[in-house]
Amino acid sequence: MKDSEKKGWKHYGSLFLRGMAMGAADVIPGVSGGTIAFITGIYTELIDSLRRCDHQAVKCLFQQGFPAMWRHINGTFLVAVFGGILFSIFSLAKLMSYWLESQPILVWSLFFGLILASSVLLLRQVTGWNPARVSLVLLGIVLALAVTWLKPTHLPEVWWVILLAGMVAICAMILPGISGGFLLLMMGLYSTVIGAISQLNFGLLIPFAVGCAIGLLLFSHILSWLLHHYEAGTMALLTGFLIGSLNIIWPWKQTLETVVDRHGELVPVVQENILPGHYAILTGQSAELLPAIFMTLTGLLLVIGMDYVAGKKKRYS
């Protein structure tokens, strides 16, 4: 039985809040829910629990009953986390979009601090450094950067395309540093999916959810196997993804290309990172440098604080 099964409501409330943070991150193009799972220390258990939702779970259900199957898949853990994710996506999607539109520099600065501190902490957790593991970190950085160089397209809004988009996006969502929202934006389907969520358009939501479920179950098996057989190397690669994502999250950007979404609004799809001083000159708007530094430091301190609390719990458990 998982340790989390023995915990009380306080523990599951904490998992629900972490799921909410993952859901809030997933609606922002550029931030991955997997990053939040990494930062909050539930990533490996999440991947392992998802991996257990397979034919063995069905066999366990028919041979030993529902309680045994529930324990097998770590069901209470999954319900708490995904309950938080879904609650956040359906309740906070519009709020997160509003914050991103009204205070983009401050929102990106907070995430920049969160991910910068997490990258440093994760590098410290990679054991047995050698040329191969250094190469894996560099490979992860390059792959994450390559995602930002993708050229945007616009795929048709038919059910099978939406299903495949869900499979691709959910794989990215559980990879730290690679944003499913960003990939949806590159496929020209981000506003379509967000609109379907806010309007409860089940004609699009059902195939998207089915695609997410298929992609999640398939990809979790691969990730779980890698984490258990090549933990240090996998952590090095995932940390590289995280470091590379800092390029996407840099707060000051110049928009080079936009597209008109289905609501007639301009959506930036190609942006270039610029220095705060250049941002003020090019846009005529304040770079908000001091507030941005404050938000970055806030993100740094949040991660350091979570790491300290987690370490303290381990010492006294």
Buried (B, 14 or more C-beta within 10 A) or exposed (E): EBEBEEBEEEBBEBBBBBBBBBBBBBBBBBBBBBBBBBBBBBBBBBBBBBBBBBEEBEEBBEEEEEEEBBBBBBBBBBBBBBBBBEBBBBEBBEEBBEBBEEBBBBBBBBBBBBBBBBBBBBBEEBEEEEEEBEBBBBBBBEBBBEBBEBEBEEBEBEBEBBBBBBBBBBBBBBBBBBBBBBBBBBBBBBBBBBBBBEEEBEEBBBBBBBBBBBBBBBBBBEBBEBBEEEBBBBBBBBBBBBBBBBBBBBBBBBBEEBBEBEEEEEBBBBBEBBEBEEBBEEBEEEBBBEBBEBBBBBBBEBBBEBBEEEEEEEEEE
